[in-house]
Each structure stands twice: as C-alpha cells, then as structure tokens.
Amino acid sequence: MSRGPLRAAGQLLVALGLLEGCASHSERTLPVRTALDEGNAPEAIRLLNEEMGVKADTDLPADLGSDNSLFVLDRGSIQQSVAQFPSSKRDFEAADKAIDMLDLAHGAKDSIGEYVFSGSSGKYQAPPYEKLLVNTLDMVNYLELRDLSGARVEARRLAVMQRYVADDLHETNNSVIGLGGFLAGLTFEESDQADEALRWYDEALETAPSGALRDPVRRLLARAHYRTPRLDALAAGAPPPASLEAAGEGEVVFVVGYGRVPHKIAERVPIGLALTWFSGALEPTDVAAANRLAAQGLVTWINYPTLGPEQGGYELPSASLDRGRVPLEEAVNVTREVRAEWKKIEGRIIVSAITRMIARYAAGSVVQAAAGQHDLLGTLLSLGTQATLTALDRPDTRSWETLPARVAIGRVRVPAGKHVVRLEARGAVREVNVEVEKGGWAVVSLMSLR
C-alpha cells in the first residue's frame, strides 16, 4: 500500500484532534451563570462581552451568528435585570433579527455538519417561547421608559409571531401569550385604543390570571365595541369602576421575573440503553450498524443534550407600594413551556445523536479501507477516527439561558402623585420613586436572575 492514503488518514486524525478542546455552549456560559448565582450582574455582562469579543456593554459583535445572537439575548436579559432598559432593548432587537426560527435557514453545509459532527454545528433554531418572549420582554423595556409608540411596535411584532406559532406550528395554548397579551393590552389601553386593548386582554385571559384584568376590562367595555363571552363573564357582577381621571387617580403596574429557566446540559448514555429506548425510530440498517459499533468495545456512548434544573423558580416575589403590600399573580411559568417544548423533540434529538454515531462508524470504515492490507494499522486508524469524532460530538446545548423561570404581575390604582415602589425577588431588591399623573400610569419591573 502506498504511503499517500496513510499520510492523509494521519493528517485527518491530527486535524480532528486539534478540535477536541472546543467547549459546548453551556460550558462557555457556565461562568456567566455562576456570576448571576452570586448576584454579580456586571461581571456576567463583562464575561458575555468577552465571549463576543466586544469592549463595551453597548457594542454588538460584527458576526451575529448562532452563539453570538444568544450571547446578545443573554446580555439583554441581564441589562434589563439591572434597569438598563435602553441597552436591553438594543440587544433584544438586534438578536431578534439575527435568530432564525425557520428550517429554510438551514443549508446543506449545516446538515452535513450536524450529521457527521454534532448538532451544535448548524444554525440555531429558536423554539416558539423564545421568539415570543423577545417581543414580550422588550415591551417591558418600552413601558418602563413610557414609550408607548415603541411598545406598540413590539406588540404588533408579537402579534405576527403569535399567528405564526398558532397557524404554522399549531400551538394555541402557549402560556407566554398570556403575559404578552397583558402587556400589549396595557399598551393599547394607555394609547387610548380600547377595542385593540380588549382584543389583547381577551387573548391574555386564555392563560393569564384575571385579577389584574377585571377592572380594566370593565372600564373598557363601557366605551368599546369589541366584546366576547369571556370578557362579558369577567366583567359581570359589578358596574364599571369610576374612570381614573374622575377619581383623581392613576395606576401602577408591576412585572416581576424571578429565577432562571433550565439550561441545556450535555448527557452521555450507553448505546445499548439508547437503542433500547429508541430503536423503533431507527432504520433496521442503522440499528445493525450501531450494534456493530458497540461490539467494538471502544465507542459505546452517545452524546446528547438534556435539560438541567430550574434555578429558583419556586420562591415567591413580593411588591409593595408606599409600604403597603401589593398582591402579585403568576402570569407565566416559563419553565413549564421550556420543559413542554423539550419533551416534544427529545426523542428526535437522541435519534439524531445515534445517527451521528453511525456516521462516525462509516467514517472509520472509510479510513480502514484506505489502509488496504495493513489490517492492524487500518483498525487503529478506524478506531481513532471514531474516537476523535466522538470527542468532537458536542451536543447542542444552545438556548436563551437568562430567561426568568416565572413572571408575576400586579396592578393597582393609586392617588395621583408620587409613590415609592419596592420589589423583591430572590435577594434582589429594586426600590424606585414614581410619579403618576391623574389618569396616568407607570410600569415598574424587576428581573431577578439569581
């Protein structure tokens, strides 16, 4: 046998070996999560800037590829948690344009990379709840800044995404829509668009609590044309409350996020166990190839992503206004949406991992064939190729990791004038002075990501 094939095979192994040290997405963000656990948001932002190769908190990376777009989203969430609302909305809007949800964005190069190496080599596809929450949380930024025009833009973007999720993905009970509907309804109510506000509130009532909506719906129904049985049922039993202007009052709205959703982690299971779970989803030829690979005794594991634990979602937040306690209601359990979406695709993820393992087996067979009559060398090269590709097989652990695990809301009428608002969640405190005009409003938020 000539030295050419052996030299090429050796060069392949050396080249692949150089890549073994690459970390998965969740490994890269571990220091960020650790900083957040310690309550050090500025350090978490600094670490994300370092990952993106930017100097300032307001800088965006030149390449908003999959990982960078997620780093920008994470930074936007953390900026929001420290009340840097202009910076947060800049990050959310840049990432929103960059993250592609559609399969059409995946080209042949991505598919080959995912098939041979790992699922983390392709373009990132955001799950529905992430796309919905970009616009929803960005509305919080605009409402904090009292920018109703910007909030209406985000509400309309949210409407487009909701239609896509409902019509194309056939998801009609995503509870994220409840929080988005509440904020969009507030946006249009304060924009003096009563019918549009009621449409949003009606949609919010599918999943959001009704306590914060009852009085606003009663007021709006008294002067709007839009009505549904659900809105009428909510308003029944009491007359509309006096208008805010007539009562010399305004409103304060509270939005409190707390904890963090489960992030993805890399998992390994024996191939035999994986085949027991999912052999029914594989072609018989693939099962046979996987069994042959397992029989070699060297590469007997598959790598795939799974969900880690939720961070602090079960602790209750609190709100007070002028030292009086304000009741909060859970508007959305984001963790539940994360786990529900993952349950839909987990089987396909593991089957994909098995398929990648079979591709590694095929790659090893090609190298062995290149060795010709040198059986021992060919076997070593084959096993080396498979082992190296296994090391390269980094499960796709990408996700928006700094989403709050849950979000609670509250809404109270207050006399026009100055008030002190205090929000607490998981050791984080935000206390602000707000001034509410007669017939006016203010939104105060806290996103505690510890």
Secondary structure as GFF3:
##gff-version 3
##sequence-region A 1 450
A	DSSP	alpha_helix	3	17	.	.	.	ID=ss1
A	DSSP	alpha_helix	25	28	.	.	.	ID=ss2
A	DSSP	alpha_helix	30	37	.	.	.	ID=ss3
A	DSSP	alpha_helix	41	52	.	.	.	ID=ss4
A	DSSP	alpha_helix	66	81	.	.	.	ID=ss5
A	DSSP	alpha_helix	85	98	.	.	.	ID=ss6
A	DSSP	three_ten_helix	103	105	.	.	.	ID=ss7
A	DSSP	alpha_helix	108	116	.	.	.	ID=ss8
A	DSSP	three_ten_helix	119	121	.	.	.	ID=ss9
A	DSSP	alpha_helix	128	144	.	.	.	ID=ss10
A	DSSP	alpha_helix	148	167	.	.	.	ID=ss11
A	DSSP	alpha_helix	176	190	.	.	.	ID=ss12
A	DSSP	alpha_helix	194	204	.	.	.	ID=ss13
A	DSSP	alpha_helix	214	221	.	.	.	ID=ss14
A	DSSP	alpha_helix	229	235	.	.	.	ID=ss15
A	DSSP	alpha_helix	244	247	.	.	.	ID=ss16
A	DSSP	beta_strand	249	258	.	.	.	ID=ss17
A	DSSP	beta_strand	264	270	.	.	.	ID=ss18
A	DSSP	alpha_helix	271	278	.	.	.	ID=ss19
A	DSSP	three_ten_helix	279	281	.	.	.	ID=ss20
A	DSSP	alpha_helix	284	295	.	.	.	ID=ss21
A	DSSP	beta_strand	301	307	.	.	.	ID=ss22
A	DSSP	beta_strand	318	321	.	.	.	ID=ss23
A	DSSP	beta_strand	324	326	.	.	.	ID=ss24
A	DSSP	beta_strand	329	333	.	.	.	ID=ss25
A	DSSP	alpha_helix	334	370	.	.	.	ID=ss26
A	DSSP	alpha_helix	375	392	.	.	.	ID=ss27
A	DSSP	beta_strand	406	415	.	.	.	ID=ss28
A	DSSP	beta_strand	417	425	.	.	.	ID=ss29
A	DSSP	beta_strand	428	436	.	.	.	ID=ss30
A	DSSP	beta_strand	441	448	.	.	.	ID=ss31
###
